[in-house]
Amino acid sequence: MLKNDTKLISHWDILLALVLLTRLPIPRLPEDAFDRQGLAAWAFPSAGFVVGALACAAGWVGSAWGLPPLACAIILVAVLILCTGAMHEDGLADTTDGFWGGFDPARRLEIMKDSHIGTYGVLALILSQALRVALIAPLLATGAFGGILTACILSRAMMPILMTALPNARNAGLSHSVGAPLSSTTGIGAAFALAMALILIGAPAFKALIVAALVTFAIGLVARSKIRGQTGDVLGATQVMTELAILIALAAAL
């Protein structure tokens, strides 16, 4: 939540984004840095760049050792999951279980909070990760690491947009504790992500951003209908789904 620090950008924001969105060993931050959680949302794409770079490095090493693209893609995805503690994948599983396993908002939120995973969640994880590997493999085969990084970066710029556009559906959880980012914070994050994507892949970055924005809009409509807002699980699902959408667009362009 916003307290005394109202600067749009701080030198702590990138490290704070890494603390919030990854499980990487980050130096201990001062307590007042966490007062900026909502404002630091502009830096979420930087977390995508860091975990994406680590994963791409692992994929490159596998390619250098002569492993087939499919094996390298599996290694790359495994590193992505390890770096984030599977928080986004967990959000996807909980969201699909809740959205299609309950008949009213209260019951859906209850299911999403349950640590057990249901049939919808299992299927969502299997299908999404299989598609993720299948899309990354041809990108690796052509050395298109910039496209993979772009998907990691832009997908994390979509989460603050949903946090700003929709109210928190429950008065608890990570999304509630972070707070709703300002519209200016969301805009800075999107511009930051697009700038990095343009450096990495050039003009196709605009197509990737549009695809991600459309998927985010669709998820927002479903979330508003199902639970009247967003939660941390919905944000995690948004990251996974927009990353897949970007990978589909880039793989199709090949």
Disulfide bonds with the S-S distance in Angstrom:
none
